[in-house]
Amino acid sequence: MGFSVEWMYKPRLILVQYYGKVVADDIRGQADALHVLLDADGERPVHMVIDLSRVEGIGFGLGDLKNLAIDTHPLVGWMALATPNAMFRFLASVVGVQFSRGKHRILATREEALKFLLEKDVTLHQLVGYGDNKKEE
């Protein structure tokens, strides 16, 4: 398995990480795992950081993406994809368009991805302890 799906900040922000050589079954499995989390605990809109920084290779081609028709869960808001690799950025742009209904951005790091989502949705600030609205521990 070349992915993990977990809450970064429940119930509004999910972290998806891919690693190693990613194959089509990883994308399908990630979508299934995401649906389970969202159906159980998600509150609209749920944004996603998709971290591709540990991906070492892709085990499918652009033509295979047609066979990966996966419905985007209705709770999903913005997707921020993080990858420093130029080749993976291109692939992420193709995948992002297909799975995000146009609400995605590709950035170099996970930190930039999180910052982007915080700029897009200020209601996340208190949840993540951002800025003046620091979360009390």
OpenMM code with the backbone's topology and positions (N, CA, C; nanometers):
from openmm import Vec3, app, unit

residues = "MET GLY PHE SER VAL GLU TRP MET TYR LYS PRO ARG LEU ILE LEU VAL GLN TYR TYR GLY LYS VAL VAL ALA ASP ASP ILE ARG GLY GLN ALA ASP ALA LEU HIS VAL LEU LEU ASP ALA ASP GLY GLU ARG PRO VAL HIS MET VAL ILE ASP LEU SER ARG VAL GLU GLY ILE GLY PHE GLY LEU GLY ASP LEU LYS ASN LEU ALA ILE ASP THR HIS PRO LEU VAL GLY TRP MET ALA LEU ALA THR PRO ASN ALA MET PHE ARG PHE LEU ALA SER VAL VAL GLY VAL GLN PHE SER ARG GLY LYS HIS ARG ILE LEU ALA THR ARG GLU GLU ALA LEU LYS PHE LEU LEU GLU LYS ASP VAL THR LEU HIS GLN LEU VAL GLY TYR GLY ASP ASN LYS LYS GLU GLU".split()
positions = [
    Vec3(0.0851, -0.1177, 0.0000),
    Vec3(0.0000, 0.0000, 0.0000),
    Vec3(0.0889, 0.1229, 0.0000),
    Vec3(0.0694, 0.2144, -0.0976),
    Vec3(0.1519, 0.3322, -0.1108),
    Vec3(0.0822, 0.4609, -0.0732),
    Vec3(-0.0078, 0.4542, 0.0260),
    Vec3(-0.0777, 0.5763, 0.0659),
    Vec3(-0.1255, 0.5648, 0.2102),
    Vec3(-0.1573, 0.6800, 0.2685),
    Vec3(-0.2276, 0.6839, 0.3970),
    Vec3(-0.3267, 0.7992, 0.3912),
    Vec3(-0.4360, 0.7842, 0.4635),
    Vec3(-0.5400, 0.8871, 0.4708),
    Vec3(-0.5748, 0.9037, 0.6172),
    Vec3(-0.5620, 1.0259, 0.6697),
    Vec3(-0.5913, 1.0484, 0.8115),
    Vec3(-0.6351, 1.1923, 0.8331),
    Vec3(-0.6978, 1.2127, 0.9461),
    Vec3(-0.7363, 1.3493, 0.9820),
    Vec3(-0.6122, 1.4275, 1.0205),
    Vec3(-0.5984, 1.5439, 0.9644),
    Vec3(-0.4953, 1.6382, 1.0059),
    Vec3(-0.5554, 1.7236, 1.1175),
    Vec3(-0.6778, 1.7719, 1.0939),
    Vec3(-0.7562, 1.8455, 1.1925),
    Vec3(-0.9019, 1.8044, 1.1725),
    Vec3(-0.9445, 1.7113, 1.2554),
    Vec3(-1.0798, 1.6582, 1.2458),
    Vec3(-1.1785, 1.7662, 1.2860),
    Vec3(-1.2847, 1.7853, 1.2178),
    Vec3(-1.3509, 1.7151, 1.1089),
    Vec3(-1.3430, 1.7901, 0.9747),
    Vec3(-1.2388, 1.8753, 0.9562),
    Vec3(-1.2405, 1.9634, 0.8394),
    Vec3(-1.1175, 1.9569, 0.7509),
    Vec3(-1.0112, 1.8887, 0.7948),
    Vec3(-0.8882, 1.8895, 0.7157),
    Vec3(-0.8234, 1.7510, 0.7187),
    Vec3(-0.8057, 1.6940, 0.6006),
    Vec3(-0.7514, 1.5591, 0.5863),
    Vec3(-0.6139, 1.5660, 0.5220),
    Vec3(-0.5265, 1.4769, 0.5671),
    Vec3(-0.3944, 1.4606, 0.5070),
    Vec3(-0.3916, 1.3271, 0.4336),
    Vec3(-0.3613, 1.3341, 0.3041),
    Vec3(-0.3399, 1.2147, 0.2225),
    Vec3(-0.1921, 1.2137, 0.1875),
    Vec3(-0.1261, 1.1022, 0.2119),
    Vec3(0.0154, 1.0893, 0.1765),
    Vec3(0.0323, 0.9696, 0.0841),
    Vec3(0.1057, 0.9930, -0.0226),
    Vec3(0.1444, 0.8843, -0.1114),
    Vec3(0.2948, 0.8657, -0.0953),
    Vec3(0.3409, 0.7409, -0.1109),
    Vec3(0.4839, 0.7140, -0.0997),
    Vec3(0.5204, 0.5919, -0.1827),
    Vec3(0.6495, 0.5834, -0.2140),
    Vec3(0.6966, 0.4727, -0.2971),
    Vec3(0.6492, 0.4882, -0.4397),
    Vec3(0.6246, 0.3761, -0.5053),
    Vec3(0.5731, 0.3764, -0.6418),
    Vec3(0.4210, 0.3677, -0.6350),
    Vec3(0.3537, 0.4694, -0.6833),
    Vec3(0.2082, 0.4774, -0.6768),
    Vec3(0.1492, 0.4087, -0.7999),
    Vec3(0.0543, 0.3188, -0.7747),
    Vec3(-0.0153, 0.2487, -0.8825),
    Vec3(-0.1636, 0.2846, -0.8772),
    Vec3(-0.2359, 0.2461, -0.9818),
    Vec3(-0.3781, 0.2807, -0.9927),
    Vec3(-0.4575, 0.2313, -0.8723),
    Vec3(-0.4246, 0.1126, -0.8211),
    Vec3(-0.4968, 0.0603, -0.7042),
    Vec3(-0.4778, 0.1484, -0.5811),
    Vec3(-0.3644, 0.2185, -0.5720),
    Vec3(-0.3440, 0.3116, -0.4604),
    Vec3(-0.4441, 0.4264, -0.4684),
    Vec3(-0.4671, 0.4763, -0.5869),
    Vec3(-0.5614, 0.5877, -0.6031),
    Vec3(-0.7025, 0.5415, -0.5689),
    Vec3(-0.7396, 0.4238, -0.6157),
    Vec3(-0.8723, 0.3694, -0.5818),
    Vec3(-0.8845, 0.3460, -0.4308),
    Vec3(-0.7811, 0.2879, -0.3711),
    Vec3(-0.7828, 0.2611, -0.2275),
    Vec3(-0.7886, 0.3884, -0.1455),
    Vec3(-0.7158, 0.4899, -0.1903),
    Vec3(-0.7178, 0.6191, -0.1210),
    Vec3(-0.8576, 0.6791, -0.1274),
    Vec3(-0.9223, 0.6711, -0.2423),
    Vec3(-1.0578, 0.7256, -0.2565),
    Vec3(-1.1545, 0.6525, -0.1641),
    Vec3(-1.1430, 0.5214, -0.1559),
    Vec3(-1.2297, 0.4443, -0.0659),
    Vec3(-1.2065, 0.4825, 0.0798),
    Vec3(-1.0799, 0.4923, 0.1199),
    Vec3(-1.0463, 0.5294, 0.2587),
    Vec3(-1.0960, 0.6700, 0.2905),
    Vec3(-1.0841, 0.7602, 0.1946),
    Vec3(-1.1316, 0.8973, 0.2133),
    Vec3(-1.2823, 0.8990, 0.2359),
    Vec3(-1.3557, 0.8240, 0.1557),
    Vec3(-1.5014, 0.8194, 0.1710),
    Vec3(-1.5413, 0.7678, 0.3087),
    Vec3(-1.4693, 0.6691, 0.3604),
    Vec3(-1.4997, 0.6149, 0.4931),
    Vec3(-1.4826, 0.7237, 0.5998),
    Vec3(-1.3698, 0.7968, 0.5953),
    Vec3(-1.3462, 0.9041, 0.6934),
    Vec3(-1.4520, 1.0135, 0.6834),
    Vec3(-1.4798, 1.0565, 0.5606),
    Vec3(-1.5749, 1.1651, 0.5420),
    Vec3(-1.7154, 1.1263, 0.5844),
    Vec3(-1.7566, 1.0054, 0.5492),
    Vec3(-1.8911, 0.9608, 0.5872),
    Vec3(-1.9063, 0.9503, 0.7384),
    Vec3(-1.7998, 0.9140, 0.8074),
    Vec3(-1.8070, 0.8963, 0.9524),
    Vec3(-1.8034, 1.0286, 1.0282),
    Vec3(-1.7136, 1.1201, 0.9874),
    Vec3(-1.6889, 1.2375, 1.0729),
    Vec3(-1.6748, 1.3712, 1.0014),
    Vec3(-1.6850, 1.3754, 0.8707),
    Vec3(-1.6578, 1.4995, 0.7981),
    Vec3(-1.7654, 1.6057, 0.8150),
    Vec3(-1.7212, 1.7329, 0.8188),
    Vec3(-1.8117, 1.8485, 0.8223),
    Vec3(-1.7750, 1.9405, 0.7072),
    Vec3(-1.8710, 1.9707, 0.6244),
    Vec3(-1.8510, 2.0501, 0.5029),
    Vec3(-1.7997, 2.1888, 0.5334),
    Vec3(-1.7072, 2.2382, 0.4548),
    Vec3(-1.6289, 2.1669, 0.3553),
    Vec3(-1.5043, 2.1051, 0.4188),
    Vec3(-1.4707, 1.9861, 0.3737),
    Vec3(-1.3486, 1.9198, 0.4188),
    Vec3(-1.2432, 1.9419, 0.3110),
    Vec3(-1.1337, 2.0040, 0.3504),
    Vec3(-1.0241, 2.0307, 0.2577),
    Vec3(-0.9173, 1.9234, 0.2752),
    Vec3(-0.8318, 1.9100, 0.1729),
    Vec3(-0.7319, 1.8041, 0.1764),
    Vec3(-0.5948, 1.8560, 0.1392),
    Vec3(-0.4950, 1.8135, 0.2166),
    Vec3(-0.3547, 1.8279, 0.1790),
    Vec3(-0.3146, 1.6920, 0.1244),
    Vec3(-0.2702, 1.6890, 0.0008),
    Vec3(-0.2257, 1.5647, -0.0619),
    Vec3(-0.0753, 1.5766, -0.0810),
    Vec3(-0.0009, 1.5037, 0.0007),
    Vec3(0.1447, 1.5127, 0.0056),
    Vec3(0.2054, 1.4055, -0.0855),
    Vec3(0.2704, 1.4497, -0.1927),
    Vec3(0.3354, 1.3592, -0.2885),
    Vec3(0.4875, 1.3639, -0.2746),
    Vec3(0.5373, 1.4228, -0.1672),
    Vec3(0.6817, 1.4449, -0.1539),
    Vec3(0.7617, 1.3154, -0.1388),
    Vec3(0.6978, 1.2064, -0.0990),
    Vec3(0.7701, 1.0795, -0.0826),
    Vec3(0.7404, 0.9797, -0.1948),
    Vec3(0.6800, 1.0287, -0.3025),
    Vec3(0.6545, 0.9425, -0.4173),
    Vec3(0.7854, 0.9224, -0.4932),
    Vec3(0.8150, 0.7975, -0.5237),
    Vec3(0.9386, 0.7646, -0.5954),
    Vec3(0.9132, 0.7292, -0.7406),
    Vec3(0.7898, 0.7018, -0.7758),
    Vec3(0.7584, 0.6672, -0.9135),
    Vec3(0.6091, 0.6488, -0.9311),
    Vec3(0.5674, 0.6468, -1.0569),
    Vec3(0.4270, 0.6301, -1.0917),
    Vec3(0.4143, 0.5029, -1.1739),
    Vec3(0.3249, 0.4154, -1.1339),
    Vec3(0.3074, 0.2878, -1.2020),
    Vec3(0.1866, 0.2844, -1.2935),
    Vec3(0.1515, 0.3986, -1.3519),
    Vec3(0.0429, 0.4047, -1.4499),
    Vec3(0.0681, 0.5244, -1.5397),
    Vec3(0.0013, 0.5247, -1.6550),
    Vec3(0.0186, 0.6336, -1.7502),
    Vec3(-0.1010, 0.7262, -1.7532),
    Vec3(-0.0884, 0.8349, -1.8262),
    Vec3(-0.1986, 0.9304, -1.8364),
    Vec3(-0.3234, 0.8647, -1.8941),
    Vec3(-0.3052, 0.7722, -1.9877),
    Vec3(-0.4191, 0.7022, -2.0457),
    Vec3(-0.4970, 0.6206, -1.9440),
    Vec3(-0.4284, 0.5745, -1.8399),
    Vec3(-0.4945, 0.4949, -1.7359),
    Vec3(-0.5887, 0.5779, -1.6496),
    Vec3(-0.5709, 0.7099, -1.6501),
    Vec3(-0.6544, 0.7956, -1.5656),
    Vec3(-0.8011, 0.7891, -1.6055),
    Vec3(-0.8281, 0.7611, -1.7327),
    Vec3(-0.9678, 0.7481, -1.7765),
    Vec3(-1.0378, 0.6346, -1.7026),
    Vec3(-0.9626, 0.5308, -1.6703),
    Vec3(-1.0198, 0.4161, -1.6003),
    Vec3(-1.0289, 0.4390, -1.4497),
    Vec3(-0.9835, 0.5535, -1.4034),
    Vec3(-0.9866, 0.5853, -1.2603),
    Vec3(-1.0969, 0.6857, -1.2296),
    Vec3(-1.2081, 0.6718, -1.2960),
    Vec3(-1.3196, 0.7637, -1.2742),
    Vec3(-1.3728, 0.7445, -1.1325),
    Vec3(-1.3312, 0.8332, -1.0440),
    Vec3(-1.3697, 0.8263, -0.9030),
    Vec3(-1.4503, 0.9516, -0.8713),
    Vec3(-1.5681, 0.9308, -0.8147),
    Vec3(-1.6514, 1.0450, -0.7783),
    Vec3(-1.5904, 1.1184, -0.6593),
    Vec3(-1.5866, 1.2502, -0.6703),
    Vec3(-1.5396, 1.3312, -0.5586),
    Vec3(-1.6512, 1.3374, -0.4549),
    Vec3(-1.6163, 1.3097, -0.3310),
    Vec3(-1.7143, 1.3108, -0.2220),
    Vec3(-1.7758, 1.4505, -0.2115),
    Vec3(-1.9065, 1.4592, -0.1870),
    Vec3(-1.9725, 1.5913, -0.1815),
    Vec3(-1.9233, 1.6830, -0.0692),
    Vec3(-1.8576, 1.6297, 0.0330),
    Vec3(-1.8061, 1.7149, 0.1404),
    Vec3(-1.6729, 1.7811, 0.1059),
    Vec3(-1.6042, 1.7328, 0.0009),
    Vec3(-1.4698, 1.7814, -0.0298),
    Vec3(-1.4745, 1.9235, -0.0843),
    Vec3(-1.3910, 2.0088, -0.0243),
    Vec3(-1.3741, 2.1455, -0.0703),
    Vec3(-1.2500, 2.1556, -0.1577),
    Vec3(-1.1482, 2.2260, -0.1070),
    Vec3(-1.0235, 2.2453, -0.1803),
    Vec3(-0.9271, 2.1303, -0.1583),
    Vec3(-0.8472, 2.1007, -0.2614),
    Vec3(-0.7374, 2.0053, -0.2522),
    Vec3(-0.6089, 2.0808, -0.2797),
    Vec3(-0.5126, 2.0680, -0.1894),
    Vec3(-0.3811, 2.1292, -0.2087),
    Vec3(-0.2800, 2.0163, -0.2195),
    Vec3(-0.2199, 2.0020, -0.3370),
    Vec3(-0.1240, 1.8950, -0.3635),
    Vec3(0.0167, 1.9483, -0.3447),
    Vec3(0.0973, 1.8744, -0.2702),
    Vec3(0.2340, 1.9176, -0.2404),
    Vec3(0.3343, 1.8213, -0.3026),
    Vec3(0.4169, 1.8726, -0.3941),
    Vec3(0.5251, 1.7934, -0.4502),
    Vec3(0.6352, 1.8845, -0.5022),
    Vec3(0.7596, 1.8567, -0.4647),
    Vec3(0.8710, 1.9357, -0.5158),
    Vec3(0.9166, 1.8905, -0.6545),
    Vec3(0.8672, 1.7753, -0.7028),
    Vec3(0.9116, 1.7148, -0.8274),
    Vec3(0.8311, 1.7688, -0.9459),
    Vec3(0.8992, 1.8259, -1.0461),
    Vec3(0.8317, 1.8875, -1.1608),
    Vec3(0.7482, 1.7862, -1.2398),
    Vec3(0.7997, 1.6650, -1.2570),
    Vec3(0.7242, 1.5644, -1.3310),
    Vec3(0.5960, 1.5276, -1.2561),
    Vec3(0.6056, 1.5133, -1.1248),
    Vec3(0.4873, 1.4798, -1.0468),
    Vec3(0.3897, 1.5973, -1.0419),
    Vec3(0.4416, 1.7195, -1.0517),
    Vec3(0.3525, 1.8362, -1.0565),
    Vec3(0.2636, 1.8296, -1.1795),
    Vec3(0.3226, 1.7912, -1.2931),
    Vec3(0.2438, 1.7793, -1.4146),
    Vec3(0.1351, 1.6741, -1.3966),
    Vec3(0.1717, 1.5569, -1.3479),
    Vec3(0.0743, 1.4514, -1.3271),
    Vec3(-0.0311, 1.4949, -1.2251),
    Vec3(0.0127, 1.5627, -1.1206),
    Vec3(-0.0809, 1.6107, -1.0186),
    Vec3(-0.1794, 1.7102, -1.0780),
    Vec3(-0.1354, 1.7904, -1.1736),
    Vec3(-0.2272, 1.8865, -1.2355),
    Vec3(-0.3355, 1.8135, -1.3139),
    Vec3(-0.2988, 1.7061, -1.3829),
    Vec3(-0.3968, 1.6282, -1.4580),
    Vec3(-0.4936, 1.5587, -1.3629),
    Vec3(-0.4389, 1.4951, -1.2598),
    Vec3(-0.5217, 1.4251, -1.1620),
    Vec3(-0.6084, 1.5255, -1.0858),
    Vec3(-0.5509, 1.6389, -1.0490),
    Vec3(-0.6249, 1.7405, -0.9744),
    Vec3(-0.7472, 1.7895, -1.0483),
    Vec3(-0.7336, 1.8127, -1.1774),
    Vec3(-0.8471, 1.8580, -1.2582),
    Vec3(-0.9557, 1.7511, -1.2595),
    Vec3(-0.9155, 1.6254, -1.2705),
    Vec3(-1.0116, 1.5165, -1.2801),
    Vec3(-1.0877, 1.4943, -1.1496),
    Vec3(-1.0220, 1.5083, -1.0352),
    Vec3(-1.0827, 1.4696, -0.9085),
    Vec3(-1.1263, 1.5849, -0.8188),
    Vec3(-1.0958, 1.7088, -0.8538),
    Vec3(-1.1226, 1.8182, -0.7594),
    Vec3(-1.2323, 1.9133, -0.8036),
    Vec3(-1.2948, 1.8885, -0.9142),
    Vec3(-1.3952, 1.9812, -0.9683),
    Vec3(-1.3347, 2.1205, -0.9851),
    Vec3(-1.2055, 2.1246, -1.0140),
    Vec3(-1.1380, 2.2517, -1.0386),
    Vec3(-1.0902, 2.3251, -0.9156),
    Vec3(-1.1153, 2.2718, -0.7977),
    Vec3(-1.0754, 2.3398, -0.6743),
    Vec3(-0.9484, 2.2752, -0.6191),
    Vec3(-0.8372, 2.3022, -0.6848),
    Vec3(-0.7105, 2.2469, -0.6389),
    Vec3(-0.5972, 2.3441, -0.6705),
    Vec3(-0.4878, 2.3247, -0.6007),
    Vec3(-0.3661, 2.4016, -0.6255),
    Vec3(-0.2494, 2.3090, -0.6009),
    Vec3(-0.1438, 2.3256, -0.6800),
    Vec3(-0.0237, 2.2446, -0.6654),
    Vec3(0.0871, 2.3332, -0.6116),
    Vec3(0.1475, 2.2891, -0.5016),
    Vec3(0.2515, 2.3662, -0.4338),
    Vec3(0.3717, 2.2761, -0.4084),
    Vec3(0.4812, 2.3355, -0.3660),
    Vec3(0.6060, 2.2598, -0.3506),
    Vec3(0.6129, 2.1799, -0.2202),
    Vec3(0.5512, 2.2297, -0.1116),
    Vec3(0.5653, 2.1646, 0.0183),
    Vec3(0.4307, 2.1498, 0.0888),
    Vec3(0.4288, 2.0617, 0.1881),
    Vec3(0.3085, 2.0441, 0.2692),
    Vec3(0.2751, 2.1732, 0.3436),
    Vec3(0.3768, 2.2433, 0.3907),
    Vec3(0.3549, 2.3687, 0.4631),
    Vec3(0.2880, 2.4727, 0.3729),
    Vec3(0.3340, 2.4833, 0.2476),
    Vec3(0.2714, 2.5760, 0.1526),
    Vec3(0.1277, 2.5345, 0.1231),
    Vec3(0.1035, 2.4043, 0.1155),
    Vec3(-0.0316, 2.3544, 0.0893),
    Vec3(-0.1255, 2.3923, 0.2030),
    Vec3(-0.0806, 2.3740, 0.3272),
    Vec3(-0.1634, 2.4102, 0.4420),
    Vec3(-0.1881, 2.5611, 0.4453),
    Vec3(-0.0859, 2.6386, 0.4200),
    Vec3(-0.1022, 2.7849, 0.4176),
    Vec3(-0.2038, 2.8258, 0.3116),
    Vec3(-0.1987, 2.7638, 0.1938),
    Vec3(-0.2947, 2.7936, 0.0877),
    Vec3(-0.4379, 2.7667, 0.1354),
    Vec3(-0.4600, 2.6506, 0.1990),
    Vec3(-0.5947, 2.6175, 0.2455),
    Vec3(-0.6428, 2.7144, 0.3526),
    Vec3(-0.5518, 2.7571, 0.4388),
    Vec3(-0.5887, 2.8552, 0.5420),
    Vec3(-0.6262, 2.9898, 0.4801),
    Vec3(-0.5628, 3.0241, 0.3682),
    Vec3(-0.5987, 3.1472, 0.2982),
    Vec3(-0.7337, 3.1336, 0.2277),
    Vec3(-0.7635, 3.0151, 0.1765),
    Vec3(-0.8893, 2.9920, 0.1048),
    Vec3(-1.0083, 2.9835, 0.1987),
    Vec3(-0.9871, 2.9339, 0.3201),
    Vec3(-1.0978, 2.9135, 0.4130),
    Vec3(-1.0568, 2.9597, 0.5525),
    Vec3(-1.0916, 3.0824, 0.5854),
    Vec3(-1.0520, 3.1396, 0.7142),
    Vec3(-1.1210, 3.0713, 0.8317),
    Vec3(-1.2257, 2.9934, 0.8052),
    Vec3(-1.2907, 2.9221, 0.9158),
    Vec3(-1.2018, 2.8115, 0.9714),
    Vec3(-1.0938, 2.7774, 0.9007),
    Vec3(-0.9987, 2.6775, 0.9510),
    Vec3(-0.9034, 2.7350, 1.0551),
    Vec3(-0.8894, 2.8666, 1.0615),
    Vec3(-0.7890, 2.9293, 1.1485),
    Vec3(-0.7990, 2.8836, 1.2935),
    Vec3(-0.9180, 2.8890, 1.3495),
    Vec3(-0.9319, 2.8508, 1.4904),
    Vec3(-0.9056, 2.7013, 1.5079),
    Vec3(-0.9484, 2.6210, 1.4149),
    Vec3(-0.9285, 2.4765, 1.4238),
    Vec3(-0.7808, 2.4389, 1.4292),
    Vec3(-0.6989, 2.5061, 1.3494),
    Vec3(-0.5568, 2.4698, 1.3426),
    Vec3(-0.4680, 2.5588, 1.4286),
    Vec3(-0.5284, 2.6574, 1.4956),
    Vec3(-0.4482, 2.7453, 1.5806),
    Vec3(-0.3613, 2.8393, 1.5004),
    Vec3(-0.4187, 2.9020, 1.3997),
    Vec3(-0.3454, 2.9876, 1.3062),
    Vec3(-0.3676, 3.1340, 1.3414),
    Vec3(-0.2630, 3.2118, 1.3374),
    Vec3(-0.2745, 3.3563, 1.3574),
    Vec3(-0.3149, 3.3931, 1.4984),
    Vec3(-0.4046, 3.4921, 1.5102),
    Vec3(-0.4484, 3.5411, 1.6406),
    Vec3(-0.5457, 3.4469, 1.7091),
    Vec3(-0.6008, 3.3518, 1.6358),
    Vec3(-0.6993, 3.2603, 1.6917),
    Vec3(-0.6352, 3.1295, 1.7363),
    Vec3(-0.5277, 3.1364, 1.8108),
    Vec3(-0.4554, 3.0158, 1.8533),
    Vec3(-0.5466, 2.9264, 1.9361),
    Vec3(-0.5411, 2.7989, 1.9036),
    Vec3(-0.6214, 2.6981, 1.9718),
    Vec3(-0.5623, 2.6732, 2.1112),
    Vec3(-0.6474, 2.6719, 2.2113),
    Vec3(-0.6036, 2.6455, 2.3484),
    Vec3(-0.5799, 2.4959, 2.3643),
    Vec3(-0.4668, 2.4581, 2.4202),
    Vec3(-0.4348, 2.3154, 2.4422),
    Vec3(-0.4699, 2.2766, 2.5833),
] * unit.nanometer
topology = app.Topology()
chain = topology.addChain("A")
for resn in residues:
    res = topology.addResidue(resn, chain)
    for name in ("N", "CA", "C"):
        topology.addAtom(name, app.Element.getBySymbol(name[0]), res)
